[in-house]
C-alpha cells in the first residue's frame, strides 16, 4: 500500500506523522487480513463536490478527483451491490471501496458526476425526493445563510439512464428517530422510494439514513425500510464492513477532504479498526 505525499498532509502534522509512522503496521495487518479472508469493504459517502461556497459537507473538485485516483490505485472500487455481496460472504480476501453521495446537490452535475461516469467509476447517489421534485434547498444550507440548489428530476433521470444507482434518502431529509410512528416513517422512507422510481422508471434498491449517526437510527426505521423492499440501508457513523456482518446494514465513512484523516480511515487506522460500536437494529425483519 503506497501513497504520494501531498503538502496538504502537513496541515494536520500530528495526524500525518501518526499515519506515516504506523504505515508499516497497517501494511502488515492488511496482508494478514487478506490471507485470513477478513479484508474489509469500506463504503465512503460524500455530499457536494464544488470549489465555490465551501462548507463542512463540500469537497473541492481537485481533491475529490485526487482521492478517487488514489483509491483506484489502492483498492477495487465496486458497486454498492458488490459491496453488499462481499459483506454477506464469509470470506473476502480483497479490500474494496464503494463510493456514495447523500442529499442530491445540483453542483455535483457540473463536474463530479460527469467525470465519474467518464472514468467508469461505480457509485450510488442517494436523493431526498421532495427537494428534487419541489426544487427546495436543504434546511441545513438555509440555516447557514447559503441555500444551494438540489438536483432536478431531469438530472436524476439522466444519471439513472447513464447507469448510476439512484438511492433513496427520505423525502425531506428527516431525522427518522424523531418521527412519531411507523406511518410517518413509511411516508418518508417508502415514499421516497416511490417518488424516485416514478422519476427514473427503475427500481430503487438502497436507502441511506439522513444524518446517519446512531441517535438518528431506530429499529422501527429499519423495519419500515425492510418491509418497503429495500435491499439494504446505509448509516454514516463510521466503521468498516467485515465479511459475515449483516449485509442489510451498510456502514459508511465520511470522505474527508483532509488527506491525513482520509488516509487514516482508508488504511484501517489501528485505533479505530473494529472499535466502532455497532447500532443494534433489533428484530427489524419481523413483519407485522
Secondary structure, 3 states (H helix, E strand, C coil): CCCCCCHHHHHHHHHHHHHHHHHHHHHHHHHHHHHHCECCEEEEEECEECCCCCCCCEECHHHHHHHHHHHHHHCEECCHHHHHHHHHCCCECCCEEEEEECCCEHHHHCCHHHHHHHHCCCEEEEECHHHHHHCCCCHHHHHCCCCCCECCHHHHHHHHHCCCEEEECCCCCCCHHHCCCHHHHHHHHHHHHHHHHHHHCCCCCEEECCCCCHHHCCHHHHHHHHHCCCCEEECCCCCCECCCCCCCEECEEECCCCHHHHHHHHCCCCCCCCCCCCCCCCCCCCCC
